[in-house]
């Protein structure tokens, strides 16, 4: 019989609950064991972030030089612009609503630093380059591959992308529940966890409501382009939404998304091109969710949330979403680079981001997938009069 393995979300939720329960009574020496693990794991994450950028962004840009030409570039541009617009809307809502939520929790001062106890020892694993150097290298190399006949280099970075995706899927993602367990174990032991959980619950409710508004906006634009009823178009895409809600996978939902796009009148060839591509590059729900979570963590930690800083973050986040690997938690792993380099998140704040993101993973995926149907309608209007 096939061995049952729980998904990432159940494991993370179990890690949070177990960390809270054990943190109420375990001695400090037990907590420090996991703080030691967390210190090593955070160093590993820091080492991997530049490699993730080079592996994912270089291959993503290099692939733009081939395929469907103008239609490909147009689809990528629309997906990127939609991701940025939705993320900025998330910033606008979060900057207005979240200060009151965080203030009512009374936890802003308490959780400025998530770790109070010290690990038994630490190991330094310096990154091979800083984040900006890796990003510039990825852009230059990707553009060179996209505009030149360099099959060997394209193949190399394609395999390097597979290496990065495999490290995320087989090493980092399996260890994330232990990392999050250690964070919540320490926060409970030091009396900081309940304020955090209160903020989490309220923010998750706000983000869920925003996902619904995002879908209405996307199909309103598609309806404007096509001259059709946007609510009827959105209604026809609901099977894809609920399939993604259950699977938490854009790739697994592709057959349903294709079928519902055709129900909306999208030609088979347009749907067959747009849907698989957008399943990889179109992630407005994920970007909005990450932006909102980042605002919340900034406010809880006393970090600045001015628009200029978040505009830079969102523009970079849109690129990272296009390049994010298609594995559970891949989007938040790709977002760690701008979170650390632009917003200045430390490892504990990154762990809170991961926990918040994964707690809502299926809703973001459902939003992404359903929005792919809106892009398919727009692409058909643009390229098939």
C-alpha positions, -999 to +999 in steps of 0.1 A: +000+000+000+011+035-007+026+052+023+006+082+035+026+114+039+009+146+052+013+177+032+034+208+042+005+227+057-005+199+082+031+195+092+035+233+097+003+235+117+013+205+138+047+221+144+031+254+156+006+236+179+033+213+193+057+242+198+031+261+218+021+232+239+056+221+248+068+257+253+045+260+282+064+236+304+097+223+289+129+235+305+152+260+288+178+234+279+153+217+257+144+249+239+180+258+234+185+225+215+161+237+188+175+272+189+208+257+180+192+239+151+174+271+140+207+290+140+223+264+117+192+262+095+190+300+091+227+301+081+218+275+054+190+296+042+212+326+040+238+306+020+211+293-004+193+326-011+219+339-037+219+305-053+181+304-055+182+338-073+208+327-098+192+293-104+156+306-108+159+340-123+185+332-149+166+303-163+133+322-162+147+351-182+167+328-205+135+310-215+119+342-228+140+342-259+123+311-273+087+298-277+058+319-288+076+352-292+053+382-290+025+363-273+049+349-247+063+383-239+028+398-237+016+371-213+047+375-191+042+413-190+005+411-181+012+385-154+040+406-139+019+438-140-011+421-125+011+406-097+026+441-089-008+459-089-024+433-067+006+433-043+004+471-041-033+469-033-024+445-005+001+471+008-026+498+007-051+478+026-025+465+051-010+499+058-045+512+067-060+482+086-030+464+102-018+492+126-051+488+146-049+450+145-013+450+158-019+477+184-049+458+198-028+427+203-004+446+225+024+426+212+045+450+191+071+457+217+071+421+230+079+404+197+105+428+183+129+399+188+115+364+186+144+346+202+154+354+238+173+323+247+207+316+232+217+285+212+244+261+226+267+270+196+265+286+162+280+279+128+287+306+102+280+297+066+288+328+045+269+332+012+290+330-020+277+365-029+253+391-016+218+393-029+222+422-053+253+407-069+234+375-075+204+394-089+225+415-113+244+384-125+211+365-130+197+394-151+228+398-173+233+361-178+196+355-185+193+383-210+225+370-227+210+335-230+177+348-242+192+369-270+221+347-281+226+312-294+241+296-263+226+262-259+253+249-235+248+278-211+210+275-214+212+238-206+236+245-177+213+270-160+183+248-168+200+220-148+211+245-121+175+255-117+166+219-112+193+216-086+179+246-067+144+233-069+155+199-057+174+214-027+142+234-018+119+204-022+141+177-006+161+196+020+147+230+030+110+223+028+112+191+049+132+209+076+108+239+077+084+224+102+113+218+127+125+253+122+090+268+128+086+244+158+117+259+173+105+295+167+071+289+184+087+268+212+109+298+221+082+324+217+059+303+240+087+298+266+093+335+267+056+345+268+054+361+233+033+336+213-003+345+221+000+381+209+015+368+177-013+342+172-040+369+177-024+390+150-021+360+127-058+351+130-070+386+122-046+391+093-055+358+077-092+369+077-083+402+060-061+385+034-089+359+026-113+388+019-087+405-003-084+373-024-121+376-033-117+413-042-086+404-064-106+379-084-135+404-089-110+430-101-092+406-125-124+394-141-138+430-142-108+438-164-113+407-185-150+415-189-141+450-200-117+437-226-142+411-239-174+429-234-189+401-214-203+397-179-174+394-155-194+376-128-205+350-152-169+345-164-157+342-127-185+318-119-174+295-147-139+294-132-150+283-098-143+246-104-107+255-109-107+276-077-120+248-056-097+222-072-067+244-064-081+250-029-080+212-024-047+204-041-027+236-032-010+230-066-013+252-097+002+224-118-023+198-106-052+221-114-041+228-150-065+203-166-095+218-148-083+254-155-080+245-192-115+230-193-131+260-176-112+285-198-128+267-228-162+269-211-156+307-210-150+306-248-112+307-249-099+288-280-081+256-273-048+267-287-048+300-266-058+281-235-032+254-241-005+281-243-016+305-216-028+283-188+004+261-183+025+293-187+005+313-161+005+283-137+042+291-134+045+328-137+012+344-126+010+346-088-008+377-077-025+360-048+008+348-035+025+382-040-004+400-022-003+375+006+034+379+011+032+417+010+004+418+036+023+394+058+055+414+055+036+446+065+022+428+096+056+414+106+072+448+101+047+464+124+050+437+150+088+441+149+088+479+148+103+480+113+094+509+089+066+504+064+070+534+042+057+532+006+090+538-012+106+508+006+076+485-001+074+497-038+110+485-043+101+453-025+070+447-046+088+453-079+114+428-069+089+404-055+070+403-089+102+391-105+108+365-078+072+352-082+077+347-120+108+327-111+094+308-081+097+270-083+065+250-085+069+232-052+048+237-020+062+268-003+083+277-034+069+312-036+078+321+000+112+306-004+119+327-035+106+358-016+132+354+012+157+373-009+138+406-011+125+401+024+160+400+038+178+424+014+151+451+011+130+449+042+158+437+065+141+407+079+162+386+103+158+348+104+131+348+131+110+373+111+115+352+080+102+322+100+071+341+110+066+350+073+069+313+063+044+302+090+019+329+080+022+322+043+019+284+045-011+287+068-029+303+038-011+285+010-041+269-007-061+302-008-032+320-026-029+291-051-067+292-058-065+329-064-035+325-087-052+297-107-085+314-111-069+346-123-052+326-151-086+324-167-088+362-169-054+364-185-064+337-211-095+358-221-073+389-225-047+371-245-073+357-269-088+392-274-054+407-281-042+379-305-074+366-321-097+394-331 
